[in-house]
């Protein structure tokens, strides 16, 4: 994987600093930002693409948020994860991405294995500038299941304090690892 930074128009969650939900950009503002960047074809086209792995550029998001422009070769994905209590949004700039998510509020602490109830799975395909916003308890995975490269724009507030990585077998979700910011940059 390769990364670049560019300006652009097992730690407990309780240890991570949190801004109150009422401060900083809200979900609607983050969604508006990722859609505007996704619509900038010249900017999106400037992202170097690697046929083997994801590539990314770090952006300056609105109101102190963290943002990323990400390239996805066919067959790549994130695996199940959350955003450490940050709210966020993402939009497809080119190609199509599949988001699989859980329509349930997953507790952030006090468990390593959780059995999910029936009916919590959601799946949506995002393409052509379509996006979605989510709150601080969102657990999902994003996949490029298409035959072509995809590019997306993501924004988070507060900036990601950590990411929890999960494995999933059937209805069982397991906490596998907690990543700190330096591990994904």
ChimeraX attribute file (.defattr): number of C-alpha atoms within 10 A of each C-alpha:
attribute: neighborCount
match mode: 1-to-1
recipient: residues
	/A:1	10
	/A:2	12
	/A:3	15
	/A:4	14
	/A:5	13
	/A:6	12
	/A:7	10
	/A:8	14
	/A:9	9
	/A:10	12
	/A:11	12
	/A:12	12
	/A:13	17
	/A:14	11
	/A:15	8
	/A:16	14
	/A:17	12
	/A:18	16
	/A:19	13
	/A:20	8
	/A:21	16
	/A:22	7
	/A:23	10
	/A:24	16
	/A:25	20
	/A:26	22
	/A:27	21
	/A:28	13
	/A:29	17
	/A:30	29
	/A:31	24
	/A:32	18
	/A:33	22
	/A:34	30
	/A:35	24
	/A:36	15
	/A:37	24
	/A:38	26
	/A:39	18
	/A:40	11
	/A:41	11
	/A:42	10
	/A:43	12
	/A:44	19
	/A:45	12
	/A:46	9
	/A:47	17
	/A:48	15
	/A:49	19
	/A:50	14
	/A:51	12
	/A:52	12
	/A:53	15
	/A:54	22
	/A:55	21
	/A:56	23
	/A:57	21
	/A:58	20
	/A:59	21
	/A:60	16
	/A:61	23
	/A:62	21
	/A:63	14
	/A:64	13
	/A:65	21
	/A:66	19
	/A:67	27
	/A:68	23
	/A:69	27
	/A:70	22
	/A:71	27
	/A:72	30
	/A:73	23
	/A:74	21
	/A:75	14
	/A:76	19
	/A:77	18
	/A:78	14
	/A:79	15
	/A:80	21
	/A:81	21
	/A:82	23
	/A:83	24
	/A:84	26
	/A:85	27
	/A:86	24
	/A:87	25
	/A:88	30
	/A:89	25
	/A:90	27
	/A:91	30
	/A:92	28
	/A:93	30
	/A:94	24
	/A:95	21
	/A:96	26
	/A:97	27
	/A:98	18
	/A:99	18
	/A:100	18
	/A:101	18
	/A:102	19
	/A:103	15
	/A:104	14
	/A:105	12
	/A:106	13
	/A:107	9
	/A:108	17
	/A:109	10
	/A:110	7
	/A:111	9
	/A:112	12
	/A:113	14
	/A:114	14
	/A:115	12
	/A:116	16
	/A:117	12
	/A:118	7
	/A:119	9
	/A:120	12
	/A:121	14
	/A:122	11
	/A:123	13
	/A:124	12
	/A:125	16
	/A:126	20
	/A:127	18
	/A:128	14
	/A:129	20
	/A:130	19
	/A:131	21
	/A:132	20
	/A:133	21
	/A:134	18
	/A:135	18
	/A:136	19
	/A:137	19
	/A:138	21
	/A:139	22
	/A:140	21
	/A:141	18
	/A:142	20
	/A:143	20
	/A:144	23
	/A:145	18
	/A:146	16
	/A:147	11
	/A:148	14
	/A:149	21
	/A:150	24
	/A:151	26
	/A:152	28
	/A:153	30
	/A:154	27
	/A:155	30
	/A:156	29
	/A:157	30
	/A:158	26
	/A:159	22
	/A:160	23
	/A:161	18
	/A:162	23
	/A:163	21
	/A:164	21
	/A:165	20
	/A:166	21
	/A:167	15
	/A:168	16
	/A:169	8
	/A:170	8
	/A:171	13
	/A:172	13
	/A:173	16
	/A:174	17
	/A:175	19
	/A:176	16
	/A:177	15
	/A:178	18
	/A:179	17
	/A:180	17
	/A:181	11
	/A:182	7
	/A:183	9
	/A:184	10
	/A:185	13
